[in-house]
Amino acid sequence: MPMPTEERVSQLVAELVARRGFDLEGVAIVAAGNGELAPVRVKVTVDSDGPANLDAIAAISREMSELLDAAGDFGDSAYLLEVTTPGVERPLTTERHWRRAQGRKVRVKLADGAERIEGKARFDARVGQLADDATIALVLGGKAKPHRVHVPVADIAEAVVQVEFNAPGAAELELAGGIAPGRPVPGEEPADLAAPGHHLDTPTEGVAE
């Protein structure tokens, strides 16, 4: 039986994700092993404004497994459901991503034709506050010479959150407006938050046991 598409799974789980107070950030379906009978991995990425909550992720994972089983799109085929939150090194593609990344270090690439920032089209900065006119405050200069600039989000072609092993300077964070509520201080995250984000795997074979 053919596997459902990522778009189809997104449609199936979107209402549940929203009802649980999360945003659906993406669905990916990939092989979880070799051979025709190997299960597939269904990775569903969710996020919210609040702190990551493993109990909430576990609850939504159970409900999502039941929902996918009831829909029957996988038939009797085995699949592994993974519900996860975004880790660092995530791209910022929507305004809500910028709000949630406040206080984080990002690598920025400006769009072609956009006004250069201090003569550069690519640079590292710390994310500040997003204004109502969709401009983002960015703190440049690191700990040594922190200063703030404002850039229209539309002028940014790419921005990716960076892994940090040391906490930022106090002046940097003050200019950024602090850390987004409920988010860990950069450089002080627990090890399991440093890369992939929280996740929970739920093995299933089409019908919940």
PAZAPA-4460 file (N, C-alpha, C; in steps of 0.05 Angstrom, whole numbers, plus 32768, in hexadecimal, padded with zeros to 4 digits):
% residues 209
    n_x    n_y    n_z   ca_x   ca_y   ca_z    c_x    c_y    c_z   seq   type   mol
   8011   7FE8   8000   8000   8000   8000   8012   8019   8000     1      M     A
   800D   802D   7FEE   801E   8045   7FEE   801B   8055   8007     2      P     A
   8031   8062   800F   8031   8073   8027   8022   808D   8021     3      M     A
   8015   8099   8036   8009   80B3   8032   801F   80C8   802E     4      P     A
   8019   80DE   8021   802C   80F3   801D   802F   8104   8036     5      T     A
   8045   8113   8037   8049   8125   804D   8033   813A   804F     6      E     A
   8029   8142   8038   8012   8155   8038   7FF9   8149   8044     7      E     A
   7FF4   812F   803E   7FDD   8122   8049   7FDF   811F   8067     8      R     A
   7FF7   8117   8071   7FFB   8115   808E   7FF7   8130   809C     9      V     A
   8001   8145   808F   7FFE   8160   809A   7FE1   8167   809D    10      S     A
   7FD1   8160   8088   7FB5   8166   808A   7FA7   8156   80A0    11      Q     A
   7FB0   813D   80A4   7FA3   812D   80B9   7FA9   8137   80D5    12      L     A
   7FC1   8141   80DA   7FC9   8147   80F5   7FC6   8165   80FC    13      V     A
   7FC1   8176   80E8   7FC2   8193   80ED   7FAE   819C   8102    14      A     A
   7F95   8192   8101   7F81   819A   8114   7F89   8192   8131    15      E     A
   7F92   8179   8134   7F9B   8170   814E   7FB1   8181   8159    16      L     A
   7FC5   8187   8148   7FDC   8197   8151   7FD2   81B2   815B    17      V     A
   7FC1   81BF   814B   7FB7   81DA   8152   7FA6   81D8   816C    18      A     A
   7F96   81C4   816F   7F85   81C1   8187   7F96   81BE   81A0    19      R     A
   7FAD   81B2   819D   7FBF   81AE   81B4   7FD1   81C7   81B9    20      R     A
   7FCC   81DC   81AA   7FDB   81F5   81AF   7FF7   81F6   81A2    21      G     A
   7FFB   81E5   818E   8015   81E5   817F   8011   81EF   8163    22      F     A
   8027   81F6   8157   8028   81FC   813A   8035   81E4   812C    23      D     A
   802A   81DD   8115   8036   81C7   8106   804C   81D3   80F5    24      L     A
   8065   81CA   80FA   807C   81D5   80EC   8085   81C4   80D5    25      E     A
   807C   81AC   80D3   8084   819C   80BC   807F   817E   80C1    26      G     A
   807D   8170   80AA   807A   8153   80AB   808E   8147   8097    27      V     A
   809C   8133   809F   80AF   8125   808D   80AB   8107   8090    28      A     A
   80AB   80F9   8079   80A8   80DC   8079   80C0   80D0   806B    29      I     A
   80D0   80C0   807A   80E8   80B5   806F   80EA   8098   8077    30      V     A
   80FA   8088   8068   80FE   806C   806F   810D   806A   8089    31      A     A
   8104   8057   809A   8110   8053   80B4   8122   803A   80B5    32      A     A
   8127   802F   809D   8138   8017   809B   813A   800E   807F    33      G     A
   8149   7FF8   807A   814C   7FED   8060   8138   7FD7   805A    34      N     A
   8132   7FD3   8041   8120   7FBD   8039   8104   7FC7   8035    35      G     A
   80F5   7FB7   8026   80DA   7FBF   801F   80C7   7FBF   8037    36      E     A
   80CD   7FAE   804B   80BB   7FAB   8062   80C3   7FBE   8079    37      L     A
   80D8   7FCE   8075   80E2   7FE0   808A   80CC   7FF5   808F    38      A     A
   80C8   7FFD   80A8   80B4   8012   80AD   80BE   802D   80A4    39      P     A
   80AC   8040   80A1   80B4   805B   809B   80B2   806C   80B5    40      V     A
   80C1   8082   80B5   80C1   8094   80CC   80B0   80AC   80C3    41      R     A
   809C   80B2   80D3   808B   80C9   80CF   8093   80DE   80E4    42      V     A
   80A1   80F3   80DC   80AA   8107   80EF   8098   8120   80ED    43      K     A
   808C   8126   8103   807A   813D   8104   8087   8152   8117    44      V     A
   808D   8169   810D   8099   817E   811E   8085   8193   8126    45      T     A
   8083   8198   8140   8070   81AB   814B   807F   81BF   815C    46      V     A
   8073   81D6   8161   8080   81EA   8172   806A   81FC   817E    47      D     A
   8071   820B   8193   805E   821D   81A0   806E   8233   81AC    48      S     A
   805F   8247   81B6   806D   825E   81C2   8078   8257   81DE    49      D     A
   806D   8244   81EB   8076   823D   8206   808D   822A   8206    50      G     A
   8097   8222   821D   80AD   8210   821F   80A5   81F4   8216    51      P     A
   80B9   81E5   820C   80B4   81C9   8204   80AB   81B9   821C    52      A     A
   8096   81A9   8219   808B   819A   822E   8089   817D   8225    53      N     A
   8099   816B   8231   809A   814F   8228   807F   8141   822C    54      L     A
   8071   8148   8242   8057   813C   8246   8044   8143   8230    55      D     A
   8044   815C   8228   8032   8165   8212   803A   8158   81F8    56      A     A
   8054   8155   81F3   805D   8148   81DB   8055   812A   81DB    57      I     A
   8057   811D   81F2   804F   8101   81F4   8031   80FE   81EF    58      A     A
   8021   8111   81FA   8004   810F   81F7   7FFC   8113   81DA    59      A     A
   8008   8127   81CD   8001   812C   81B1   800A   8115   819F    60      I     A
   8021   8108   81A6   802B   80F2   8197   8017   80DA   8198    61      S     A
   800D   80D5   81B0   7FF9   80BF   81B3   7FE0   80C4   81A3    62      R     A
   7FD6   80DD   81A5   7FBE   80E4   8196   7FC2   80E3   8178    63      E     A
   7FDA   80EC   8170   7FE0   80EC   8153   7FE2   80D0   8148    64      M     A
   7FEE   80BE   8158   7FF0   80A2   8150   7FD4   8096   814C    65      S     A
   7FC2   809B   815F   7FA7   8091   815D   7F98   809C   8145    66      E     A
   7F9D   80B6   8140   7F90   80C4   812A   7F99   80B8   810F    67      L     A
   7FB3   80B4   810C   7FBE   80A9   80F3   7FB5   808C   80EF    68      L     A
   7FB4   807D   8105   7FAA   8061   8103   7F8D   8061   80FA    69      D     A
   7F7D   8073   8106   7F60   8073   80FF   7F5C   807C   80E2    70      A     A
   7F6D   808D   80D8   7F6A   8096   80BC   7F6F   8080   80A8    71      A     A
   7F81   806D   80B0   7F86   8055   809F   7F98   8059   8087    72      G     A
   7FA4   8071   8085   7FB4   8076   806D   7FCD   8064   806A    73      D     A
   7FD7   805A   8081   7FEE   8049   8081   7FE6   802B   807E    74      F     A
   7FCD   8025   807F   7FC4   8009   807D   7FD1   7FF8   8093    75      G     A
   7FDC   7FE2   808B   7FEA   7FD0   809E   8008   7FD5   809E    76      D     A
   8011   7FEA   8090   802E   7FF0   808E   8038   7FFB   80A9    77      S     A
   804F   7FF2   80B1   805B   7FFC   80CA   8067   8018   80C6    78      A     A
   8064   8029   80DA   8071   8043   80D9   8079   804B   80F5    79      Y     A
   808C   805D   80F7   8096   8067   8111   808F   8085   8112    80      L     A
   807E   808C   8124   8076   80A8   8127   8089   80B7   813A    81      L     A
   8094   80CC   8131   80A6   80DD   8142   809A   80F9   8143    82      E     A
   8092   8101   815A   8089   811D   815F   809F   812C   816C    83      V     A
   80A7   8142   8160   80BF   8150   816A   80BB   816E   8169    84      T     A
   80CB   817C   8179   80CB   8199   8178   80E5   81A2   816A    85      T     A
   80E6   81B9   815E   80FE   81C1   8150   8115   81C5   8162    86      P     A
   812D   81BC   815A   8145   81C2   8169   8152   81DB   815E    87      G     A
   816A   81E1   8167   8179   81F7   815B   8182   81EE   813F    88      V     A
   818E   8201   8132   8195   81FE   8115   817C   81FB   8104    89      E     A
   8167   8207   810E   814E   8207   80FE   814D   8221   80EE    90      R     A
   8142   8221   80D6   813E   8239   80C7   8127   8249   80D2    91      P     A
   8129   8263   80D1   8113   8275   80D9   8105   827E   80BF    92      L     A
   80EC   8275   80BC   80DE   827B   80A3   80C4   828A   80A6    93      T     A
   80BA   828D   80BF   80A2   829B   80C4   80A6   82AF   80DB    94      T     A
   8093   82C1   80DE   8096   82D5   80F4   8096   82C7   810F    95      E     A
   8086   82B2   8112   8085   82A5   812C   80A0   8298   8133    96      R     A
   80AF   828F   811E   80CA   8284   8123   80DC   8299   812E    97      H     A
   80DA   82B2   8123   80EB   82C7   812D   80E4   82CE   8149    98      W     A
   80CA   82CF   8150   80C3   82D5   816C   80CE   82C1   817F    99      R     A
   80CC   82A7   8178   80D5   8292   8189   80F3   8290   818B   100      R     A
   8101   829C   8177   811E   829B   8177   812B   82B3   8185   101      A     A
   811B   82C4   8191   8126   82DC   819E   813B   82D4   81B2   102      Q     A
   8152   82E0   81B0   8169   82DB   81C2   817C   82C6   81B7   103      G     A
   8175   82B9   81A0   8186   82A5   8194   8199   82B1   8180   104      R     A
   81AF   82A4   817C   81C2   82AC   8167   81BA   829F   814D   105      K     A
   81BA   82AF   8137   81B2   82A5   811D   81C7   82AD   8108   106      V     A
   81C8   829D   80F4   81D9   82A4   80DC   81C6   82AE   80C7   107      R     A
   81CA   82C6   80BE   81B8   82D4   80AC   81C4   82D7   8090   108      V     A
   81B3   82D2   807C   81BA   82D8   8060   81A5   82EA   8055   109      K     A
   81AD   8302   804C   8199   8315   8042   8192   830E   8025   110      L     A
   817A   8316   801D   8170   8311   8002   8180   8322   7FEE   111      A     A
   8181   8319   7FD6   818E   8329   7FC0   817F   8343   7FBE   112      D     A
   818E   8359   7FBD   8182   8373   7FBA   817C   8381   7FD4   113      G     A
   817D   8372   7FEA   8177   837E   8004   818E   8390   800D   114      A     A
   8189   83A4   801D   819E   83B6   8027   81B1   83A6   8039   115      E     A
   81CA   83A8   8034   81DE   8399   8044   81E0   83A5   8060   116      R     A
   81E6   8394   8073   81E8   839C   808F   8206   839F   8095   117      I     A
   820F   83B8   8099   822B   83BD   809E   823C   83B1   8088   118      E     A
   8232   83B3   806F   8240   83AA   8058   823F   838C   8053   119      G     A
   8230   837D   8063   8230   8360   8060   8215   8355   8058   120      K     A
   8215   8340   8048   81FC   8332   8041   81F9   8319   8052   121      A     A
   820E   8310   805F   820D   82F8   8071   821B   8300   808B   122      R     A
   820E   82F9   80A1   821A   8300   80BB   820B   82F1   80D1   123      F     A
   8218   82EF   80E9   820B   82E4   8100   8200   82FA   8111   124      D     A
   81EA   82F5   811E   81DD   8309   812F   81CD   82FB   8145   125      A     A
   81C5   830B   8159   81B3   8300   816D   8197   830C   8168   126      R     A
   8183   82FB   8169   8168   8303   8162   815C   8314   8178   127      V     A
   8152   832B   8170   8144   833D   8183   8126   833B   817F   128      G     A
   8118   8351   8184   80FB   8351   8183   80F1   8356   8167   129      Q     A
   80DB   8349   8161   80CD   834D   8147   80B9   8363   814B   130      L     A
   80BB   8377   813A   80A9   838E   813B   8090   8389   812B   131      A     A
   807B   839A   8130   8062   8397   8123   8064   839B   8105   132      D     A
   8078   83AA   80FC   807C   83AF   80DF   808D   8399   80D2   133      D     A
   8090   8382   80E0   809F   836B   80D5   80BC   8372   80D0   134      A     A
   80C8   8382   80E1   80E5   8386   80E2   80EF   8377   80FA   135      T     A
   8106   836B   80F8   8112   835C   810E   812B   836B   8118   136      I     A
   812D   836E   8133   8145   8379   813F   815A   8363   8140   137      A     A
   8172   836A   8137   8189   8357   8137   81A0   8364   8146   138      L     A
   81AC   8355   8158   81C2   8360   8168   81DC   8355   815C   139      V     A
   81ED   8368   8153   8206   8361   8147   821D   8367   815B   140      L     A
   8235   835E   8154   824C   8365   8164   8254   8352   817B   141      G     A
   8242   833E   8180   8249   832A   8195   824B   8337   81B0   142      G     A
   825B   832A   81C2   825E   8334   81DD   826F   834E   81DE   143      K     A
   8281   8351   81CB   8294   8367   81CC   8287   8382   81C6   144      A     A
   8278   8383   81AF   826D   839D   81A7   8250   839A   819E   145      K     A
   823F   8391   81B0   8223   838D   81A7   8215   83A6   819F   146      P     A
   8207   83A5   8189   81F7   83BC   8180   81E0   83B1   8170   147      H     A
   81CA   83C0   816E   81B2   83B6   8162   81AC   83C3   8147   148      R     A
   81A3   83B4   8134   8199   83BE   811B   817D   83B2   8116   149      V     A
   816E   83BE   8103   8154   83B4   80FD   8152   83AE   80E0   150      H     A
   8148   8396   80DA   8147   838C   80BE   812B   8382   80B8   151      V     A
   8120   8389   80A1   8106   837E   8099   8109   8360   8095   152      P     A
   80F6   8351   80A1   80F7   8334   809D   80F7   832C   8080   153      V     A
   80E9   833C   8070   80E7   8336   8053   8102   8338   8045   154      A     A
   8116   8346   8051   8130   8349   8045   8142   8332   804C   155      D     A
   8139   831F   805D   814A   8309   8065   8143   82F0   8055   156      I     A
   8156   82E6   8046   8151   82CE   8036   8154   82B5   8046   157      A     A
   8165   82B5   805A   8169   829D   806A   8174   82A4   8085   158      E     A
   816A   8297   809A   8174   829B   80B5   8172   8280   80C3   159      A     A
   8188   8277   80CF   8189   825D   80DC   8194   8260   80F8   160      V     A
   8186   8256   810C   818F   8257   8127   81A9   8247   812B   161      V     A
   81BB   8252   813A   81D5   8245   813D   81D8   8238   8159   162      Q     A
   81E8   8222   815A   81EE   8215   8173   8201   8227   8183   163      V     A
   81FC   822B   819C   820D   823B   81AE   8216   822A   81C6   164      E     A
   8230   822D   81CC   823B   821E   81E3   8240   8230   81FA   165      F     A
   823E   824B   81F6   8242   825E   820B   822B   8271   820C   166      N     A
   8224   827A   8224   820E   828D   8227   8216   82A8   821B   167      A     A
   8203   82B6   8210   8208   82D0   8205   820E   82E5   821A   168      P     A
   8219   82FC   8212   821F   8311   8225   8206   831F   822F   169      G     A
   8207   832A   8246   81F0   8338   8252   81E7   834F   8240   170      A     A
   81FA   835E   8235   81F2   8375   8224   81E5   836C   820A   171      A     A
   81EE   8355   81FF   81E1   834A   81E7   81C4   8343   81ED   172      E     A
   81C0   8335   8203   81A4   832D   8209   8192   8345   820F   173      L     A
   819E   8359   821C   818E   8371   8222   8185   837E   8208   174      E     A
   8197   8381   81F5   8190   838D   81DB   817C   837C   81CC   175      L     A
   817D   8361   81D0   816B   834F   81C2   814F   834F   81CF   176      A     A
   814E   835A   81E7   8134   835A   81F6   8130   8341   8206   177      G     A
   8146   8332   820A   8144   8319   821A   813E   8301   8209   178      G     A
   8139   82EB   8217   8132   82D1   820A   8114   82CF   8207   179      I     A
   810B   82C3   81F1   80EF   82BE   81EE   80E4   82AF   8206   180      A     A
   80CC   82B5   820F   80C1   82A8   8227   80C0   828A   8224   181      P     A
   80C9   827C   8239   80C9   825F   823A   80DF   8251   822B   182      G     A
   80F1   8261   821F   8107   8255   8210   8121   8255   8220   183      R     A
   8132   8240   821C   814B   823E   822C   815F   8254   8224   184      P     A
   8170   825B   8237   8185   826E   8231   8199   8262   821E   185      V     A
   81A1   826F   8208   81B4   8263   81F6   81CE   825C   8204   186      P     A
   81D9   8245   81FE   81F2   823C   820B   81ED   822D   8225   187      G     A
   81D4   822D   822F   81CF   8221   8249   81B9   820B   8246   188      E     A
   81B2   8203   822D   819E   81EF   822A   81A7   81D4   8233   189      E     A
   8195   81C3   823D   819C   81A8   8242   81A6   819B   8228   190      P     A
   81B6   8186   822A   81C2   8179   8213   81AD   8170   81FF   191      A     A
   8195   8167   8209   8181   815C   81F6   8172   8172   81E8   192      D     A
   8178   818B   81EF   816B   81A1   81E0   817F   81AE   81CC   193      L     A
   8198   81A5   81CC   81AC   81B3   81BC   81AA   81AD   819E   194      A     A
   819D   8198   8196   819C   8193   8179   8180   818C   816F   195      A     A
   8175   8174   8174   815D   816D   8166   8143   8177   8173   196      P     A
   8143   8181   818B   812A   8188   8197   811E   8170   81A6   197      G     A
   810A   8175   81B6   80FC   815F   81C3   80EE   814D   81AE   198      H     A
   80EE   8133   81B2   80DF   8122   81A0   80D6   8109   81AF   199      H     A
   80C1   80FD   81A3   80B7   80E4   81AE   80B0   80D2   8197   200      L     A
   80BB   80BA   8198   80B5   80A6   8183   809E   8094   818C   201      D     A
   808B   808F   8179   8075   807D   817F   8074   8069   8169   202      T     A
   807E   8050   816D   807C   803B   8158   805F   8032   8156   203      P     A
   8056   802F   813D   803B   8026   8138   803A   8016   811E   204      T     A
   8026   8006   811B   8023   7FF6   8103   8008   7FF9   80F7   205      E     A
   7FFF   8012   80F3   7FE7   8017   80E6   7FCE   8016   80F9   206      G     A
   7FCE   8003   810B   7FB8   8000   811E   7FC4   8001   813A   207      V     A
   7FBA   8014   814A   7FC4   8016   8166   7FC0   7FFD   8175   208      A     A
   7FD5   7FF5   8184   7FD3   7FDC   8194   7FC7   7FE2   81AF   209      E     A
***
